[in-house]
């Protein structure tokens, strides 16, 4: 029996080119490497999930936008998982240097291809973190204005006053001036009304003050400003500047403008407007006296 076993051992060694002792050592070594790689992967994935949960809780407590919390959590998880996979491959004996270089090159290529999108993404992150405006605010950005309907990672959506949907890339929002008309609870309504030079400025100012104070939406403090702002080419211009709640801005402006026209007509004050007077004169044609004939 022993002779038969020895003969089979010799035949296997000739066929495989390995000695049975070396093959057994190789299998044991590779098995340990494989077991180590599997252990690294599962433990690493468990730690990555746990750290991701902690990151989500921390960002949520910091009142970060839910969309941004989810994105950062997923980004952190897959980044940690990539390192875990590389560590597991290194345990198996795979050369990870070239693998990491390939990943870096692919990331660079993707970054160049998505340069505009990444710019919008970075701008969206800044908008969500610093909050120059919120949903529902009336703003002016990138040359357009409207009520903020939605703030996403890549774009900001506005609804114009005539109910048009305007989608603005976030990079254009942050690269220009942002005017947030809803940022403060109150606003000043700046209006200019012209009256004739023949009208008494004291009477005009008294009437304007009466009109402004008659509107219950005008705030008592700060007090409205009513002054002679300019002596124009054809009219005396009065600056009227009452303070109102931000939500009442347009309604008060329209109402006072209409009331000024009505009250000026009642009081006999004229509102000058550009006009041209054409005067026609009678022109007497001059004729030279006739020359006398010589005798």
C-alpha positions in Angstrom: 0.0 0.0 0.0 2.8 2.4 0.8 4.5 1.6 -2.5 1.3 2.4 -4.4 1.0 5.8 -2.5 4.6 6.7 -3.3 4.1 5.8 -7.0 1.0 8.1 -7.2 2.8 10.9 -5.4 5.7 10.7 -7.9 3.2 10.7 -10.9 1.4 13.8 -9.5 4.7 15.6 -9.0 5.8 14.9 -12.5 2.4 16.0 -14.0 2.1 19.3 -12.0 5.8 20.2 -11.7 5.3 20.9 -8.0 6.3 18.9 -5.0 3.4 18.0 -2.9 4.9 19.7 0.2 5.4 23.0 -1.8 1.9 22.8 -3.3 0.3 22.3 0.1 2.3 25.3 1.5 1.1 27.4 -1.5 -2.5 26.5 -0.9 -2.3 27.2 2.7 -0.6 30.6 2.1 -3.1 31.7 -0.6 -5.9 30.5 1.5 -4.8 32.6 4.4 -4.4 35.6 2.0 -7.9 35.0 0.7 -9.3 34.7 4.1 -7.5 37.9 5.2 -8.9 39.8 2.1 -12.4 38.7 2.8 -12.1 39.7 6.5 -10.7 43.1 5.5 -13.6 43.7 3.1 -16.4 42.8 5.4 -15.0 44.5 8.5 -14.1 47.6 6.4 -17.6 47.7 4.9 -19.1 47.5 8.4 -16.9 50.3 9.6 -17.7 52.4 6.5 -21.5 52.0 7.1 -21.1 52.9 10.8 -19.1 56.0 10.0 -21.6 57.0 7.3 -24.5 56.8 9.8 -22.5 59.0 12.3 -21.8 61.5 9.5 -25.5 61.6 8.6 -26.5 62.3 12.2 -23.9 65.0 12.6 -24.9 66.8 9.4 -28.6 66.6 10.3 -27.9 68.1 13.7 -26.1 70.9 12.0 -29.3 71.7 10.0 -27.7 70.9 6.7 -30.1 70.5 3.8 -31.4 66.9 3.4 -30.3 66.7 -0.2 -26.8 67.7 0.8 -26.7 65.3 3.7 -27.7 62.3 1.5 -25.1 63.3 -1.1 -22.2 63.7 1.3 -23.1 60.5 3.1 -23.1 58.5 -0.1 -19.9 60.1 -1.3 -18.2 59.3 2.0 -19.4 55.7 2.0 -18.3 54.9 -1.5 -14.9 56.6 -0.9 -14.3 54.5 2.2 -15.5 51.4 0.4 -13.0 52.1 -2.5 -10.1 52.2 0.1 -11.4 48.9 1.6 -11.4 47.2 -1.8 -7.9 48.4 -2.5 -6.7 47.1 0.9 -8.4 43.7 0.3 -6.7 43.5 -3.1 -3.3 44.3 -1.6 -3.8 41.5 0.9 -4.3 39.1 -2.1 -1.0 40.3 -3.5 -2.4 42.5 -6.3 -0.3 45.5 -7.3 -2.6 48.3 -6.2 -0.3 51.2 -7.3 -1.2 50.8 -10.9 -4.8 50.2 -10.0 -4.9 53.5 -7.9 -3.3 55.3 -10.8 -5.9 54.1 -13.2 -8.7 55.2 -10.8 -7.0 58.6 -10.5 -6.7 59.0 -14.3 -10.4 58.0 -14.8 -11.4 60.5 -12.1 -9.4 63.2 -13.9 -11.0 62.4 -17.2 -14.5 62.4 -15.7 -13.8 65.7 -13.9 -12.7 67.4 -17.1 -15.7 66.1 -19.0 -18.1 67.3 -16.3 -16.3 70.5 -15.5 -19.5 72.7 -16.0 -21.6 70.3 -13.9 -19.0 70.2 -11.1 -18.9 74.0 -11.1 -22.7 74.1 -10.7 -22.5 71.4 -8.0 -19.9 73.4 -6.0 -22.0 76.5 -6.3 -25.1 74.5 -5.2 -23.2 73.3 -2.1 -22.3 76.9 -1.2 -25.9 78.1 -1.7 -27.2 75.3 0.5 -24.6 75.9 3.2 -24.6 79.7 3.3 -28.3 80.2 2.4 -28.3 83.7 0.7 -32.0 83.0 0.1 -34.6 80.4 0.9 -37.6 78.8 -0.9 -40.3 81.4 -1.1 -38.0 84.5 -1.2 -38.3 87.0 -4.0 -34.8 87.4 -5.5 -33.0 88.8 -8.5 -30.1 86.6 -9.8 -28.2 86.5 -13.0 -30.3 89.2 -14.6 -33.7 87.5 -13.8 -36.0 87.8 -10.9 -38.8 85.8 -9.3 -39.9 83.8 -6.3 -37.5 80.9 -5.3 -39.3 77.7 -6.0 -36.6 75.1 -5.5 -32.9 75.0 -4.7 -31.2 71.8 -6.0 -27.6 70.7 -6.2 -27.1 71.9 -9.8 -29.8 74.5 -10.4 -32.1 77.1 -8.8 -35.7 77.4 -10.0 -37.5 80.7 -9.9 -41.2 81.5 -10.6 -41.5 84.9 -12.2 -44.3 87.4 -11.3 -46.1 86.4 -14.5 -45.8 82.7 -13.5 -43.0 81.7 -15.8 -40.6 79.0 -14.6 -37.0 80.1 -14.8 -34.1 77.6 -14.2 -30.8 79.2 -13.4 -27.5 77.2 -13.2 -26.1 77.6 -9.7 -22.7 78.7 -11.0 -24.4 81.8 -12.6 -26.2 82.5 -9.3 -23.0 82.6 -7.2 -20.9 84.4 -9.9 -23.1 87.5 -9.9 -24.9 89.8 -7.5 -27.8 88.4 -5.5 -30.6 90.7 -4.5 -33.0 89.2 -2.0 -36.1 91.4 -1.7 -37.5 89.2 1.0 -34.5 89.2 3.3 -35.9 91.9 5.6 -39.4 92.2 7.1 -39.8 95.8 5.9 -39.1 97.7 2.7 -39.1 101.4 1.7 -41.2 102.3 -1.3 -39.4 105.0 -3.3 -41.7 107.1 -5.5 -41.3 110.4 -7.3 -44.3 112.7 -8.3 -44.0 115.8 -10.3 -46.1 119.0 -9.8 -46.3 122.3 -11.7 -44.0 125.1 -10.7 -47.1 127.3 -10.0 -48.4 124.9 -7.3 -47.4 125.8 -3.7 -44.9 123.2 -2.5 -46.3 123.4 1.0 -49.8 122.5 -0.2 -48.4 119.7 -2.4 -46.4 118.2 0.4 -49.4 118.4 2.8 -51.6 116.6 0.3 -49.0 113.9 -0.4 -48.6 113.3 3.4 -52.3 113.0 3.8 -52.5 110.4 1.0 -49.6 108.4 2.4 -50.9 108.4 6.0 -54.4 107.4 4.8 -53.1 104.0 3.7 -53.2 101.7 6.8 -50.5 99.5 5.4 -47.9 102.3 5.7 -45.8 101.9 8.8 -45.7 104.7 11.3 -42.1 104.0 12.2 -39.9 104.8 10.4 -41.8 107.9 9.4 -42.5 108.5 5.7 -40.2 110.9 4.0 -41.8 113.6 1.8 -39.5 116.2 0.4 -38.8 118.3 -2.7 -36.2 116.2 -4.4 -35.5 118.1 -7.6 -36.3 121.2 -9.6 -36.8 119.5 -12.9 -36.9 121.0 -16.4 -40.7 121.1 -16.5 -41.8 120.1 -13.0 -41.0 120.2 -9.3 -40.3 116.6 -8.3 -41.3 115.3 -4.8 -39.7 112.3 -3.3 -42.2 110.2 -1.4 -40.7 107.3 0.6 -43.0 105.4 3.1 -42.0 102.2 4.8 -44.2 99.1 4.5 -44.1 95.4 5.2 -42.2 93.5 2.5 -45.3 91.6 1.4 -47.3 94.8 0.9 -44.6 96.6 -1.2 -46.2 96.4 -4.7 -49.8 96.8 -3.5 -48.9 100.0 -1.6 -46.9 101.4 -4.4 -49.7 100.9 -7.0 -52.4 102.2 -4.6 -50.6 105.4 -3.6 -49.7 106.2 -7.3 -53.3 105.9 -8.3 -54.5 107.9 -5.3 -52.0 110.7 -6.0 -53.5 111.2 -9.5 -57.1 111.3 -8.1 -56.3 113.7 -5.3 -54.1 116.0 -7.5 -57.0 116.3 -9.9 -59.4 117.2 -7.1 -57.0 119.8 -5.6 -56.3 121.4 -9.0 -52.6 120.4 -9.0 -51.3 119.7 -12.5 -48.9 116.9 -13.3 -46.6 118.2 -16.1 -45.7 116.0 -18.9 -43.4 116.4 -21.9 -45.1 118.5 -24.6 -44.1 120.6 -27.6 -45.7 123.9 -28.5 -45.8 124.7 -32.2 -46.2 128.3 -33.2 -46.9 129.4 -36.7 -46.1 133.0 -37.7 -47.4 134.8 -40.8 -44.4 135.7 -43.0 -44.7 138.7 -45.2 -42.9 138.1 -48.4 -40.6 140.9 -49.3 -40.5 142.1 -52.9 -37.9 144.5 -54.3 -39.3 147.7 -55.9 -39.5 147.8 -59.6 -36.7 149.6 -61.4 -37.6 152.8 -63.3 -37.1 152.7 -67.0 -34.5 155.1 -68.4 -35.9 157.8 -70.8 
